[in-house]
Amino acid sequence: MKRMLFRGFLAVWLGLVLGVSITLAPSVLAEKRPETDSLPWEEARLLAEVIERVKRDYVDLVDDEELITAAIRGIIADLDPHSAFLDPAEFQDIRVSTSGRYFGVGIEVGLDDGRIIVVSPVDGSPAARAGILAGDIILSVDGMPVGADDLDGTAGRMRGPVGTRVVLGLRRAGTEEPLIVELHRGQIEVQSVRGELLEAGDAYVRVSHFTDATPHDLRKALRDLELQAGRPLSGLVLDLRSNPGGVLDAAVAVADAFLDSGLIVSAEGRMTDARFRINATPGDLLNGAPLTVLVDRGSASAAEIVAGALKDHRRATIIGTPTYGKGSVQTIMPLSEGNAIKLTTSRYFTPSGMSIHARGVTPDVVVEAAGPGEEDAQLASALAALLGRRVVLRTEIVTAEQHGD
């Protein structure tokens, strides 16, 4: 599969916090801009005036570096919830996150109606073991209230050395009192793919996060399941529930694995590299066998690219509840002294031209999640859909043979 045109030493990411859409583009800052894009000097003078007034009159003495950094953070943060200024430590966190390994509690966070919410806990993480759920609202970290204007800061406060303690205050739908959850940080290894052979030669594969290794791990999982079955798989349930996103190239490769041709995703932006179209290449790992995809509110960004592409091409039946709805791409632009900015540079679209931003992907079959102790109704529906699609395929084959096609 062709790699996308973004250049830099970090892969492109789509998602939230650990799964934010990123690419490093060192050349961006040197790109020549039209004269009309130059900084308006009246506004620049106003900024300088404000900084000088704060330095001179604020009740406490503010260090010059802190003041400038705060001004920069405010400029970038005011653009949208996903753009941010990154100091060297935060920049390093982003770089580390591309490896799929970090130290913390294993929570992907996002913004929803002015609140910081859990998009999903990472499988096997301290957060997942403690029972933290997608949709939980984060109220505090170690007793300090969190604010919607500091999404990255909240995520950063939950990271730290292995074994150290962190206490989260949460609010969960259907409960009146806040939940206080004590966690001990661990090394978070994002094992993004796991599979299981089901009855009738069907397979179940869960992709919890899109990392650089995901396409390879998916192919290996499918090969292993076919060897276990002793024959080609009859169908596949691809579970993207509570998948917060990840590497864009990985999401494109996963969609491509089940498509022979056609557009997978396109993006529009002002920069040349922010505009792209990525098409599928020949080859379907299932050889046309039925495919169903499970999604929910925690399926975001890169997961929505996969679901949207497979839905628009009618390659899969999408089952579950509407997805999160993040359709923007952020580019990491290195600055001097180890700093960087994470700037929204593109909006992406499904093959049909639909933007999922703030809308999400609507399933073909809407099935609500099961309650505690109940049967997984979404998975049951996905298996029923596989059976139904097999019946349709057999009917089409018989009809074609009768007509000599």
ABEGO torsion letter per residue (X at the ends): XBBBABBEABBBBBEBGAABBBBBBAAAAABBBBAAABBBAAAAAAAAAAAAAAAAABABBBBAAAAAAAAAAAAAAAABAABBBBBAAAAAAAAAAAAGBBBEAGBBBBBBGGBBBBABBBBGBAAAAAGBBBGBBBABBGGBBBBAABAAAAAAAABEBBGBBBBBBBBBBGBABBBBBBBBBBBBBBBABBBBBBBGGBBBBBBABBBAAAAAAAAAAAAAAAAAAGBBBABBBBBABGBAEEBAAAAAAAAAAABABEBABBBBBABAAABBBBBBBBEBAAGGBBBBBBBBAABBEAAAAAAAAAAAAGABBBBEBBBAGBABBBBBBBBBGGBBBBBBABBBBBAAGBBABGAEBBBABBBBBBBBGBBBAAAAAAAAAAAAAAAAAAAAAAAAAAAGX
